[in-house]
Structures are given as C-alpha cells and as structure tokens.
Amino acid sequence: MVGAIFGGANYAMLIGTLDGLLRSMEGTEAERQEFASNVSVMRRAILGFDVLVCAALGYWLGTMFLSPAIGAE
C-alpha cells in the first residue's frame, strides 16, 4: 500500500515538472493541442508504470523484511 502511495506522489512530482516544460514550449495552437493529447496518454502510462513498480517494490520489501520481523511466515 505504501508503495502505491509513493508511486502516486512520485507521479505528481514528475507531472508537475512535465507541465512546466510543456508550458514553456512555443508553437502554433494546433501543435500544442496535438502535443497535449499525446501527453495525456503519456501521463496515464507513467502513472500506471510508477504505481505498479512502487507497489511491487513495497510488496517485495514487506515480504523480505517486515514479515520476518513480526514473525509471520
């Protein structure tokens, strides 16, 4: 669970940086709209990947270190 929360926080920081970069770009309105639609898909992919990796990492760390510490087998 903590891994998923960490993944969401990481996503928020990454998207904030990405939005700043996109707003600083110059171009025609049509280019910006096309790029914005592509970024929407990229955001979903980043969120899915980030949450999946962080949740898997959290699960692995929990089974490796937390389970033996609390005596669960």
C-alpha positions as CSV (number, residue, x, y, z in Angstrom):
1,M,0.0,0.0,0.0
2,V,2.8,2.4,0.9
3,G,4.4,1.7,-2.5
4,A,1.3,2.7,-4.3
5,I,1.1,6.0,-2.3
6,F,4.8,6.6,-3.0
7,G,4.1,5.9,-6.7
8,G,1.3,8.5,-6.7
9,A,3.5,11.1,-5.1
10,N,6.3,10.4,-7.5
11,Y,3.8,10.8,-10.4
12,A,2.6,14.1,-9.1
13,M,6.2,15.5,-8.9
14,L,7.0,14.2,-12.4
15,I,3.9,15.6,-14.0
16,G,4.5,19.0,-12.3
17,T,7.9,19.2,-14.0
18,L,6.5,17.9,-17.3
19,D,3.7,20.6,-17.2
20,G,6.2,23.3,-16.6
21,L,8.3,22.1,-19.6
22,L,5.2,21.9,-21.8
23,R,4.0,25.4,-20.9
24,S,7.4,26.9,-21.8
25,M,7.3,25.4,-25.3
26,E,6.4,27.7,-28.2
27,G,4.5,26.7,-31.3
28,T,1.2,27.0,-33.0
29,E,-2.1,26.3,-31.3
30,A,-2.6,23.1,-33.4
31,E,0.8,21.8,-32.4
32,R,0.1,22.5,-28.7
33,Q,-3.3,20.7,-28.9
34,E,-1.7,17.6,-30.6
35,F,1.1,17.5,-28.1
36,A,-1.4,17.9,-25.2
37,S,-3.4,14.9,-26.4
38,N,-0.2,12.8,-26.6
39,V,0.9,14.0,-23.1
40,S,-2.5,12.8,-21.8
41,V,-1.7,9.3,-22.9
42,M,1.8,9.5,-21.6
43,R,0.6,10.7,-18.2
44,R,-1.6,7.6,-17.9
45,A,1.2,5.3,-18.9
46,I,3.6,7.0,-16.4
47,L,1.1,6.7,-13.6
48,G,0.3,3.1,-14.3
49,F,4.0,2.1,-14.5
50,D,5.0,4.2,-11.5
51,V,2.3,2.8,-9.2
52,L,2.9,-0.8,-10.4
53,V,6.7,-0.6,-9.8
54,C,6.4,1.1,-6.5
55,A,3.7,-1.3,-5.3
56,A,5.7,-4.3,-6.4
57,L,8.8,-2.9,-4.7
58,G,6.8,-2.3,-1.5
59,Y,5.4,-5.8,-1.5
60,W,8.8,-7.3,-2.0
61,L,10.4,-5.2,0.8
62,G,7.4,-6.1,3.1
63,T,7.8,-9.8,2.5
64,M,11.6,-9.7,2.8
65,F,11.9,-7.5,5.9
66,L,8.6,-6.9,7.6
67,S,7.3,-10.5,7.7
68,P,10.3,-12.0,9.4
69,A,10.4,-9.0,11.8
70,I,6.8,-9.7,13.0
71,G,7.2,-13.4,12.9
72,A,4.8,-14.1,10.0
73,E,5.9,-16.8,7.7
